[in-house]
Amino acid sequence: MGNDIAKDFIADLIEVIEVINVDKNIIVEAILLKMKDFEDAIQVSAAKNNKIRIIVTRNKQDFHDIALEVYTPEELVSMFS
């Protein structure tokens, strides 16, 4: 049942967001960022390569000095409330 709920949620979500590709160039740039968390570095690299200005994360402390705006989900929601 949980799997069906997750699939339904993702199906609804992709109607309102765009999923971007991660390619070799993004991975190479992520390596060069030398961030503590490699997955975070991939997000930063992908964002910069796709002209995305904002990252939403529950872990803001790992996203310092990246030249992007960083918000928690709660902060982002409060901006539109």
ChimeraX attribute file (.defattr): number of C-alpha atoms within 10 A of each C-alpha:
attribute: neighborCount
match mode: 1-to-1
recipient: residues
	/A:1	5
	/A:2	7
	/A:3	8
	/A:4	9
	/A:5	10
	/A:6	11
	/A:7	11
	/A:8	11
	/A:9	11
	/A:10	11
	/A:11	11
	/A:12	11
	/A:13	12
	/A:14	10
	/A:15	8
	/A:16	8
	/A:17	8
	/A:18	8
	/A:19	8
	/A:20	10
	/A:21	9
	/A:22	13
	/A:23	10
	/A:24	9
	/A:25	12
	/A:26	20
	/A:27	18
	/A:28	12
	/A:29	17
	/A:30	21
	/A:31	15
	/A:32	11
	/A:33	16
	/A:34	10
	/A:35	17
	/A:36	10
	/A:37	11
	/A:38	14
	/A:39	13
	/A:40	18
	/A:41	23
	/A:42	21
	/A:43	16
	/A:44	25
	/A:45	24
	/A:46	21
	/A:47	17
	/A:48	17
	/A:49	14
	/A:50	11
	/A:51	9
	/A:52	13
	/A:53	12
	/A:54	15
	/A:55	18
	/A:56	14
	/A:57	17
	/A:58	11
	/A:59	11
	/A:60	12
	/A:61	8
	/A:62	14
	/A:63	20
	/A:64	11
	/A:65	7
	/A:66	14
	/A:67	11
	/A:68	15
	/A:69	13
	/A:70	20
	/A:71	17
	/A:72	14
	/A:73	12
	/A:74	11
	/A:75	12
	/A:76	15
	/A:77	10
	/A:78	9
	/A:79	7
	/A:80	6
	/A:81	5
